Amino acid sequence: MTKTLTEAAPQAEPGDIDVQTVDPRRANQRKRRNLLIAVAVLAVAVVAALLAGPALLGSPPAPDSQNAMTADQIIPLVVLVIMFIVATKWPVNIGVMGLVAAFGVGYFMLGMSDKEILADFPASIVLTIIGVTYFFSMAQHNGTINVIVQNCVRMVRGRTMLLPWVFFLVAAALTSLGTFSPAAVALLAPAAIGFAYESRIHPLLMGAFIINGAHAGGFSPLSVSGVLVHDIAMENGFPVSANALFAASFAINLVLSILTVIAFALMGKLRAGDGVSHTELDDSRSTRPRGQQIYTLVLIGAMLVCALGFGLPIGFVALTAGLLLALLNIKEQHKFVAGISWSTVLLVSGMITYVSLLTHVGVIDTLAHKALALGAPILIALVLCYVIGVGSAFASSTALLAAFIPLAGPLLAVSSLSASGTVAAIAIAATVVDVSPFSTAGALVVANVKETDRQLVYKQLMIYAGAVVLLAPALSWALLVPTGIM
């Protein structure tokens, strides 16, 4: 294995991974992005014409129209769309734009005070992000994560086709304990792709399994995404079962992985390259936890007991565990604090604050009621799954979740659809498409393959991501919404 395959790039923040090592045809990528933005602008123009036509033309709304959008609703909505376009085109944190937009629209346009603008600031979610990323930055630094991976790989005992499933389960375990999905992929991709080459497993198959596994555990009651979706749903008046959300996410990503194996087998792509036919670990490398690693594993167990057994808030629990671990590493405190995903803190806090402002002026209710007027609620749920799925392939899944989940409130209020099933379908549709090479997770897979294979893997990943975007939202909707299983 070369150094490129076995060593990950230095990590700054779990939510902000450096992916500059990806080197596909940048011109083609730029053309695709420009095409996406052109389509988005055209779609926005059409929607704006349909929704805001009467208001912009100065004509009074129809007497029976109770949901006509006013200028105070149209302008903040257009600002939101512009934010998404800017964040897709340039590497600008959409959360920062959200906070600035909340100030500009709220203070100058709506006459709100700063306390009113920040009334719905997601303090508990921010605390959760800080706590879990603080703790797991230390777990990564002291080698605990690597010990877990090495021990899991040893369990296959040369049965190489079990390796993708091993990394699927390890990634799911990491994210279910609170690691961000891109961070879990960043931790596992170098070793996993290296093992794939040694075992002649197609690197794209291994990469897909890592990403699917990271998404499988991404909505656990301990994870940031799980807490985010649960809290947003609660704040909008439709409680969602945290355990059911976790189970649904795991099941759908498991089904997607099985379908991936079947598709690769039918195409004859399970094996690739001319490496050895088995994987052997270096027996001289100890995989037993030692010292701080044992202490870290004990703290992870204590976190599970406190959060799941006693229902204590995971943010405070993770911070407490992090502090206990940090006391053994006083001289390296700056590294652990730097490991906190500050970019995600900004993203989540900014988007939720701005979407709360949209809710305050009635934008969410108006859009939802207009959507309800288009047809059956069950079909509208399918449309929402596809819209958020396609958008997430190019933009931030977390930001889209904060914007789209509130739209399900009025939909659920006037229908018999399951709240847990509908919200889970929307949330899962937003994350499973992150295999796109435009996403951090997809780009990390491309970054860790051999340089001679990157262009080919990039193209194959584009095709695979397109298939996932077409299939996964419909799969999530079909399994969770019409069935009423949740």
C-alpha positions in Angstrom: 0.0 0.0 0.0 1.3 3.4 -0.8 1.3 6.3 1.6 -1.6 7.9 -0.3 -3.8 5.0 0.5 -2.9 4.5 4.1 -2.8 8.0 5.5 -5.7 10.4 5.7 -5.2 14.0 5.2 -4.9 16.1 8.4 -8.2 16.8 9.8 -9.4 20.2 11.0 -13.1 19.7 11.7 -15.3 16.7 11.3 -17.9 18.7 9.5 -15.4 20.5 7.3 -13.1 18.0 5.7 -10.4 19.1 3.3 -11.0 17.4 -0.1 -8.7 19.4 -2.3 -6.8 16.2 -3.2 -9.7 15.2 -5.5 -8.5 15.8 -9.0 -11.2 15.0 -11.6 -11.7 17.1 -14.7 -12.4 20.4 -13.0 -13.8 21.9 -16.1 -16.5 19.2 -16.4 -17.3 19.7 -12.7 -17.6 23.4 -13.1 -19.9 22.9 -16.1 -22.2 20.6 -14.2 -22.4 23.0 -11.3 -23.2 25.9 -13.6 -25.9 23.8 -15.2 -27.3 22.9 -11.8 -27.4 26.6 -10.8 -29.0 27.6 -14.1 -31.7 24.9 -13.5 -32.2 26.1 -9.9 -32.6 29.7 -11.0 -35.1 28.7 -13.6 -37.0 26.6 -11.1 -37.0 29.5 -8.6 -38.3 31.8 -11.3 -41.1 29.5 -12.2 -42.1 28.9 -8.5 -41.9 32.6 -7.8 -44.1 33.4 -10.7 -46.7 30.9 -9.6 -46.6 31.8 -5.9 -45.9 35.5 -5.9 -47.6 36.6 -9.2 -50.6 38.3 -7.7 -48.5 40.1 -5.0 -45.8 41.2 -7.4 -48.2 42.5 -10.0 -50.2 44.4 -7.5 -53.5 42.6 -8.2 -55.6 41.7 -5.1 -55.8 38.0 -4.1 -58.9 36.1 -4.9 -61.6 36.3 -2.3 -61.3 32.6 -1.5 -57.5 32.6 -1.4 -56.4 32.6 2.2 -52.9 31.6 1.5 -51.7 34.3 -0.9 -48.1 35.2 -0.2 -47.3 38.8 0.9 -44.2 40.8 0.2 -43.0 40.1 3.8 -43.1 36.4 3.0 -41.8 36.5 -0.6 -38.7 38.5 0.2 -37.4 36.2 3.0 -38.1 33.2 0.8 -36.2 34.6 -2.1 -33.3 35.3 0.2 -33.3 31.7 1.4 -33.1 30.4 -2.2 -30.3 32.8 -3.0 -28.4 31.5 0.1 -28.7 28.0 -1.2 -27.4 29.0 -4.7 -24.5 30.9 -3.2 -23.6 28.0 -0.9 -23.7 25.6 -3.9 -21.5 27.8 -6.1 -19.0 29.0 -3.5 -17.6 27.5 -0.3 -19.4 30.0 1.9 -21.0 28.6 5.2 -24.7 28.9 4.7 -25.2 29.2 8.5 -23.3 32.5 8.5 -25.5 33.7 5.7 -28.5 32.6 7.6 -27.6 34.6 10.7 -26.8 37.7 8.7 -30.1 37.3 6.7 -32.0 36.8 9.9 -30.6 40.1 11.2 -31.2 41.9 8.0 -34.7 40.7 7.3 -35.8 40.5 11.0 -34.4 43.8 12.2 -34.7 46.1 9.2 -37.7 44.6 7.4 -39.9 43.2 10.1 -38.9 45.5 13.0 -37.9 42.6 15.3 -35.4 43.1 18.2 -32.3 41.0 18.5 -33.9 38.9 21.3 -36.9 38.2 19.1 -34.6 37.2 16.2 -32.7 34.8 18.5 -35.7 33.5 20.3 -35.5 30.1 18.6 -31.7 29.8 18.6 -31.0 26.0 18.9 -28.9 26.1 22.0 -29.5 22.4 22.9 -28.5 21.3 19.4 -25.4 23.5 19.4 -24.4 22.0 22.7 -24.8 18.5 21.3 -22.6 19.3 18.3 -19.9 20.8 20.5 -20.0 17.9 23.1 -19.9 14.9 20.7 -17.3 16.4 18.4 -15.1 17.5 21.3 -15.1 14.0 22.7 -14.6 12.1 19.5 -11.7 14.4 18.4 -9.9 13.0 21.5 -11.0 9.4 20.7 -9.5 9.8 17.2 -6.3 11.5 18.5 -5.5 8.8 21.1 -6.0 6.0 18.6 -9.2 4.5 20.1 -11.0 4.7 16.7 -8.1 2.9 14.9 -8.1 0.1 17.5 -11.8 -0.4 17.0 -11.3 -0.6 13.2 -8.3 -3.0 13.4 -10.1 -5.4 15.7 -13.2 -5.4 13.5 -11.1 -6.2 10.4 -9.4 -9.1 12.2 -12.7 -10.7 12.7 -13.2 -11.6 9.0 -10.2 -14.0 9.1 -9.4 -13.7 5.4 -13.1 -13.7 4.1 -12.5 -10.7 2.0 -16.0 -10.2 0.8 -17.1 -9.6 4.4 -14.8 -6.5 4.6 -17.3 -4.1 3.1 -19.9 -5.2 5.7 -17.3 -4.8 8.4 -16.7 -1.2 7.5 -20.4 -0.6 7.0 -21.0 -1.7 10.6 -18.0 0.2 12.0 -19.1 3.4 10.2 -22.6 2.9 11.6 -21.3 2.4 15.1 -19.2 5.6 14.9 -22.0 7.8 13.6 -24.5 6.2 16.0 -22.3 7.3 18.9 -22.1 10.9 17.7 -19.4 11.1 15.0 -20.5 13.2 12.0 -21.0 11.2 8.8 -18.2 13.0 6.8 -15.9 12.6 9.8 -16.6 8.8 10.0 -15.9 8.5 6.2 -12.7 10.5 6.6 -11.5 8.2 9.5 -12.3 5.0 7.7 -11.7 5.7 4.0 -7.9 5.4 3.9 -7.8 2.0 5.6 -10.9 0.7 3.9 -9.8 1.6 0.3 -6.4 0.2 1.1 -7.9 -3.1 2.2 -10.1 -3.0 -0.9 -7.0 -2.9 -3.2 -5.3 -5.6 -1.3 -8.3 -7.9 -1.5 -9.2 -7.0 -5.1 -12.6 -5.5 -4.0 -13.8 -2.7 -6.2 -12.9 0.5 -4.4 -16.2 2.1 -5.4 -18.1 -0.7 -3.7 -16.1 -0.3 -0.6 -16.6 3.5 -0.6 -20.3 3.1 -1.1 -20.5 0.8 1.9 -18.6 3.2 4.1 -20.9 6.0 3.2 -24.0 3.9 3.6 -22.8 2.7 6.9 -22.2 6.2 8.1 -25.7 7.2 7.1 -27.2 4.0 8.7 -26.1 5.2 12.1 -26.5 8.9 11.4 -30.0 9.3 13.0 -29.4 7.5 16.3 -30.7 9.2 19.5 -27.1 10.1 20.3 -26.2 11.5 16.9 -26.3 15.2 16.0 -28.5 14.6 13.0 -30.9 12.4 15.1 -31.2 15.1 17.8 -31.6 17.8 15.1 -34.5 16.1 13.3 -36.2 15.1 16.6 -35.9 18.6 18.0 -37.1 20.3 14.9 -40.1 18.0 14.7 -41.0 18.5 18.3 -40.7 22.3 18.0 -43.2 22.2 15.0 -45.7 20.1 16.9 -45.3 16.6 15.5 -43.3 14.3 17.8 -41.1 11.7 16.1 -39.9 8.5 17.7 -36.1 8.8 17.9 -35.6 5.0 18.0 -37.9 4.5 15.1 -36.0 7.1 13.1 -32.7 5.3 13.8 -34.2 1.9 12.9 -35.6 3.2 9.6 -32.4 4.9 8.6 -30.4 1.7 9.4 -32.8 -0.5 7.5 -33.0 1.6 4.4 -29.2 2.0 4.1 -28.9 -1.8 4.7 -31.3 -2.4 1.9 -29.5 0.1 -0.3 -26.2 -1.7 0.4 -27.7 -5.1 -0.5 -29.0 -3.7 -3.8 -25.5 -2.2 -4.4 -23.9 -5.6 -4.0 -26.5 -7.2 -6.3 -25.9 -4.5 -8.9 -22.1 -4.9 -8.8 -22.4 -8.7 -9.0 -24.7 -8.5 -12.1 -22.2 -6.1 -13.7 -19.2 -8.3 -12.8 -17.7 -5.4 -10.8 -17.3 -7.0 -7.3 -13.6 -7.6 -7.9 -11.1 -5.1 -9.4 -7.4 -4.9 -9.9 -4.8 -7.6 -9.5 -4.0 -7.5 -5.8 -3.8 -10.5 -3.5 -6.8 -12.6 -2.9 -6.9 -12.2 0.8 -6.2 -9.6 3.5 -3.7 -10.2 6.3 -3.1 -7.7 9.0 0.4 -7.0 10.4 0.5 -9.3 13.4 3.2 -7.1 14.9 0.7 -4.3 15.2 -1.1 -4.6 18.5 -4.9 -4.2 18.4 -5.4 -4.3 22.1 -6.6 -1.1 23.7 -4.0 0.4 26.1 -4.0 3.2 28.6 -6.1 6.1 27.5 -7.8 3.9 24.9 -9.3 1.7 27.6 -10.3 4.8 29.5 -12.0 6.2 26.3 -13.9 2.9 25.7 -15.1 3.0 29.3 -16.3 6.6 28.8 -18.1 5.6 25.6 -19.9 2.9 27.5 -20.8 5.3 30.3 -22.2 7.8 27.7 -24.4 5.1 26.3 -25.8 4.2 29.7 -26.4 7.8 30.8 -28.0 8.9 27.5 -30.0 5.8 26.6 -30.5 4.3 30.1 -31.2 7.4 32.1 -32.3 9.8 29.3 -29.7 12.5 30.2 -29.0 15.1 27.5 -26.2 13.8 25.3 -24.6 17.3 24.9 -23.9 17.6 28.6 -22.9 13.9 28.9 -20.5 14.1 26.0 -18.9 17.3 27.4 -18.5 15.7 30.8 -16.9 12.6 29.2 -14.7 14.9 27.1 -13.6 16.9 30.1 -12.7 13.7 32.1 -10.6 12.5 29.1 -9.1 16.0 28.6 -7.7 16.0 32.1 -5.2 13.3 31.0 -4.0 15.5 28.1 -3.6 19.0 29.5 -0.9 19.9 27.1 -2.9 19.1 24.0 -6.1 21.0 24.8 -5.9 23.2 21.8 -6.0 20.2 19.5 -9.2 18.9 21.1 -11.0 22.2 21.0 -9.9 22.6 17.4 -11.6 19.3 16.7 -15.0 20.7 17.5 -17.0 21.1 14.3 -17.4 24.9 14.5 -18.5 25.0 10.8 -21.4 22.7 11.6 -22.3 24.8 14.7 -22.6 27.8 12.5 -24.5 26.0 9.8 -27.1 24.5 12.1 -27.6 27.6 14.3 -27.8 29.9 11.3 -30.2 27.8 9.3 -32.6 27.0 12.2 -32.6 30.7 13.3 -33.5 31.8 9.8 -36.1 29.1 9.2 -37.7 30.1 12.5 -38.0 33.6 11.2 -39.7 32.2 8.1 -42.1 30.4 10.3 -42.7 33.5 12.3 -43.9 35.4 9.2 -46.0 32.5 7.9 -43.8 31.4 5.0 -43.8 27.7 6.0 -47.5 27.5 6.6 -48.3 29.2 3.3 -46.0 27.1 1.3 -47.3 23.9 2.9 -50.9 24.8 2.3 -50.2 25.7 -1.3 -48.5 22.3 -1.7 -51.6 20.6 -0.1 -53.8 22.3 -2.7 -51.8 20.5 -5.5 -53.0 17.0 -4.6 -53.0 14.0 -2.2 -50.8 14.4 0.9 -49.1 11.1 0.3 -47.9 12.2 -3.2 -46.8 15.5 -1.8 -44.6 13.6 0.7 -43.0 11.8 -2.3 -42.3 15.2 -4.0 -40.7 16.5 -0.8 -38.5 13.4 -0.6 -37.3 13.9 -4.2 -36.8 17.7 -3.9 -34.7 17.4 -0.7 -32.9 14.3 -2.2 -31.9 16.1 -5.4 -30.9 19.3 -3.5 -28.8 17.4 -1.0 -26.7 15.8 -3.7 -25.2 19.3 -4.3 -25.9 21.2 -1.1 -25.8 20.7 2.7 -28.1 18.0 3.9 -28.2 19.5 7.4 -29.3 22.9 6.0 -32.0 21.3 3.9 -33.3 19.3 6.8 -33.7 22.5 8.8 -35.6 24.1 5.9 -37.8 21.1 4.8 -38.9 19.3 7.9 -41.1 22.2 9.1 -43.0 21.9 5.8 -44.3 18.5 6.9 -46.2 20.0 9.8 -49.3 21.3 8.0 -49.1 18.2 5.7 -49.4 15.9 8.8 -52.1 18.1 10.4 -54.6 17.5 7.6 -53.8 13.9 6.8 -53.6 10.5 8.4 -49.9 10.1 7.5 -47.6 8.9 10.2 -45.5 11.7 11.6 -42.5 9.5 12.3 -42.7 7.8 8.9 -43.0 11.0 6.9 -40.3 12.8 8.7 -38.0 9.8 8.6 -38.5 9.4 4.8 -37.7 13.1 4.2 -34.6 12.9 6.5 -33.3 9.7 5.0 -33.8 11.0 1.4 -31.7 14.0 2.3 -28.7 11.9 3.5 -28.5 8.8 1.4 -27.7 10.8 -1.7 -24.4 12.0 -0.2 -22.5 9.5 -2.2 -22.3 12.2 -4.9 -18.7 13.3 -5.6 -19.9 16.9 -5.0 -20.5 15.9 -1.3 -17.7 15.7 1.3 -18.2 11.9 1.7 -18.2 11.1 -2.0 -15.1 13.4 -2.5 -13.3 11.6 0.3 -13.8 8.2 -1.4 -12.3 9.6 -4.7 -9.4 11.2 -2.8 -8.3 7.9 -1.3 -8.2 5.7 -4.5 -5.0 5.4 -6.5 -4.2 8.5 -8.5 -4.3 6.4 -11.7 -7.9 5.3 -10.9 -9.4 8.6 -9.7 -10.8 9.8 -13.0 -12.5 6.4 -13.6 -13.8 6.1 -10.0 -15.0 9.7 -10.2 -17.1 8.9 -13.3 -18.4 5.6 -11.8 -19.3 7.4 -8.6 -21.3 10.0 -10.7 -23.3 7.2 -12.3 -23.8 5.4 -9.0 -24.9 8.7 -7.3 -27.3 9.3 -10.1 -28.9 5.9 -9.6 -29.1 6.5 -5.8 -30.8 9.9 -6.4 -33.4 8.3 -8.6 -34.0 5.3 -6.4 -33.4 6.2 -2.8 -36.0 8.9 -2.2 -38.7 6.6 -3.7 -37.4 3.7 -1.6 -37.6 5.8 1.6 -41.1 7.0 0.7 -42.4 3.6 -0.3 -41.2 1.8 2.8 -42.1 4.4 5.3 -45.0 6.6 4.2 -47.8 4.5 2.5 -47.1 1.5 4.8 -47.6 3.4 8.1 -45.0 1.1 9.5 -43.7 3.7 11.9 
